[in-house]
Structure formats: C-alpha cells, structure tokens
Amino acid sequence: MAIQMRRGEKKDFNPEKLKVGEFAVPIDTGEVYIKTSQNVTKKLATLDGSGKLESMPTAQDVGAAPWQQVATNVDLNTLTADGIYELQFSTFENMNVPTALQNVATLPAKFLLMVANIDGKYSQTIVSEWGCYIRTWNQNGTIGNWDRMGISINAPVPIENGGTGANTASSALTNLGVVDLIYPVGSIYMSVNSTNPSTLFGGTWVSWGAGRVPVGVDTSDSDFSTVEKTGGEKTHTLTVSEMPNHNHHMQKMMDWDGSFIGTVQDVAFEQVDGAHIRMEQRTVTDGVELVANYGSYTDGAGNNQAHNNLQPYITCYMWKRTA
C-alpha cells in the first residue's frame, strides 16, 4: 500500500500509474481515488475546500475492495482486515494514532483508514485533513513506524516545491520574505483601514504617531535632528517676546482744566500701569504753586487666550513594525 498525491489540475491524474490498493489525491479537486483492481479505479471520497470529508463512499463505490462502515474509538493495531474504514475519534488515548496527527488534529476527529495485504505485508494508510500517514508490518507481528506521506490535503505547498508554505496571504508574504523586503522592521504603514497590518502582512505592528504629523529628519536642525523626536503644540499662547513690534493709539486725559500764566517749576512723568502714563506739572504764579496732572492711556485689547496652531490636515491610521 502506498499513497500517490498529485498537484495541479485533475487532467494530470493518471490512474494507470496506480498499483492495486494504492490511492491518489488530486490536490486541485480534493477527490480521493483508489485502484481496486488492475483495470478499475474508483472515486473513494471528496474533501471540501477546508480539507474536511465532504462525501463518503458506499460498498458499491469501492467495488472489489471490502468496505467497512464507521469505526469509533478503535485501536488501529487491531484493524488488520483488508478494507476501507471511516474512523471517528473522541479520544486518541490508546488508539495508536500517529503522534504527529494527534498533535494537530481537533477532537472529535474523522479520517479514512485503508488496510491492505500486499506482498506478504499488511499496510495501513490514513487520509485526513491534517495529513496522510502510512505504516506497514510483517505477518510475524513486527509493526513499523508511522511515516507522513506528502502533505496535508489542506496544507500549503512547501516553498522548496514552488509554493508559499502557507494557507493565508499574510503567512505567505512572511514565509517568502516579501514583508521584510517591503516593510522591514522600523517601517511605517499608513492606511484609512483600522486593521492591524500584522493580519495583512505578518510581523508585529504597533499603533504609531497618534494625533501627530510626521516630519522628515533634518540633522542640521536641532528640532528635527533625531528619529521619532516629538515637539510642537496644538494651541499656543503668545509671550511678549513673540508679539510683533507695534504701536498703540494714546488717549489724553487731565483732571484739571484752566489757563494760567507763570513759571514752570517742575515736570514729572510716572507710568501708572501698562496702559496709563501720568504727567505732573508744577507751576508758580505770583508766589502761588499750582499743580496740574495730565495723563495718557492706550486702549486695552485681547483676552490672553491660546490660539489654534494646527496646519491643514487629514487623518489616517499609522502603524510601525517592531518585529
């Protein structure tokens, strides 16, 4: 007993290459064929797009090969009668199922077992969505080890065989090194889609630059001289030194009105506050000192509020690859 697995289109499948008791699986159709006699090849089963058994054969389908109905939780070491079995397992304990298959299969599990006596040796072949396995043992009771044959029905084509070694686009890109070429670690990915790029390309990505605008590194400018340096303000309140040079209109005022003739004794100026200036004039007329106060002030303006410091912008999601 052996297994022959075909790749590509079903037209490449040649039943004549099968020996009696052998079976083949054209990967593009998910069909399982068995050669029951020298001139007869039967379709044994069909697997759906996910690799699970879609249809099972009947005794009439198999023809000359004996057909056994469902066997549940059976020790594979006890199945030595020629035939094809549909096996169902709720447990693998003491069932002598291949260890590699136990490690990847999901319980309850179902797969096909083909048993044949060829050239004085018994042979068991398992076909499952998790892989195909074969073992032989002599009639004296010496049992061989399980060997995995080819690949899983639903498994990816290995890279060394011209495939991607993956079942998903993101894994394929990772396996082939495409992601490392286009988006090496440290790369920034921008999109209007919120999906983490790890699900698209593989690798490890973290959200980056939330609420900030990227700026190119400029080693000659200390504000932008290193990568991922942050700065800037969303709003800003001007300081005095940041205000442009300007003039204010002065309003005059006085708290004394009249005319006098005399000698000016003294003039003094005093800044009352930021907006007012007071002038005091002392005048002597016929021995009498008169004091006149004059003042000027500027019109007040402003509310000491921060102004909007945003440039025109458009938002998107940004991600950084870290591994």
Buried (B, 14 or more C-beta within 10 A) or exposed (E): BBBBBBBEEEEEBEBEEBEBBBBBBBBBBBBBBBBBEEEEBBBBBBBEEEBBBEEBBEEEBBBEBEBBEEBEBBEBEEBEEBBBBBBBBEEBEEBBBBEBBBEBBEEEBBBBBBBBBBEEBBBBBBBBBBBBBBBBBEEEEEBBEBEBBBBBBBBBBEBEEEBBBBEEEBBBBBBBEBBBEEBEEEBEBEEEEEEBBBEBBBBEBEEBBEEEEEEEEEEEEEEBEEEEEEEEEEEEEEEEEEEEEEEEEBEEEEEEEEEEEBEEEEEEEEEEEEBBBBBBBBBBEEEEEBEBEBBBBBEEEEEEEEEEEEEEEEEEBBBBBEE
